[in-house]
C-alpha cells in the first residue's frame, strides 16, 4: 500500500537560488499548537536554513504562525526547531556541509501517516549568471512547446 504525502509548505525559491545535490527526509520536533498551525498551512519556509550544532540539526527562520485557538500554549514563531535524523545521517551531512559553498536548505514540509516531515537538501548557491541561464533555458523550452502546440492545430 502506497502512502499519500500531503505538502503543507514549500520553499519554491530554493530551487531557483541553489543547485540541489541530495535530499533527505527528517522529522521535526514541534509542539501541539505548532503542529495544528502547520497542518492548516500556516508555515513559511522562505529564507530558512538548517545548521548542525553539537551533533543535532536545527532549522532556523522557519516561520510557523501562532495557532489562533492556542492562546498561552503558542510558541515563538521563529524559534529554532530541532530536526530528527539518525546520527550516521547527521555525520554525513556535517561532512558534506563542511565543504566550501554547501549548505542545508529545507525544501518542503509535508505530512505522511499523520507525522510532519521536512525534506532537507544539501545545496550549493547559484551565481547570478547561473540563474539567468536557467531562466533562458526555461523560456526556450516554453517557446519550443508553444511552437509544437501550434503546429498540431
QUIDASUL-V35124 format. One line per field, one symbol per residue. burial: # if it has 24 or more other C-alpha atoms within 12 Angstrom, else .. Layout:
BEGIN
burial=???
END
This chain:
BEGIN
burial=......#####..#######...#####.#..##############.#####...############.......#.##.######....#..##..#....##########...###########............................
END
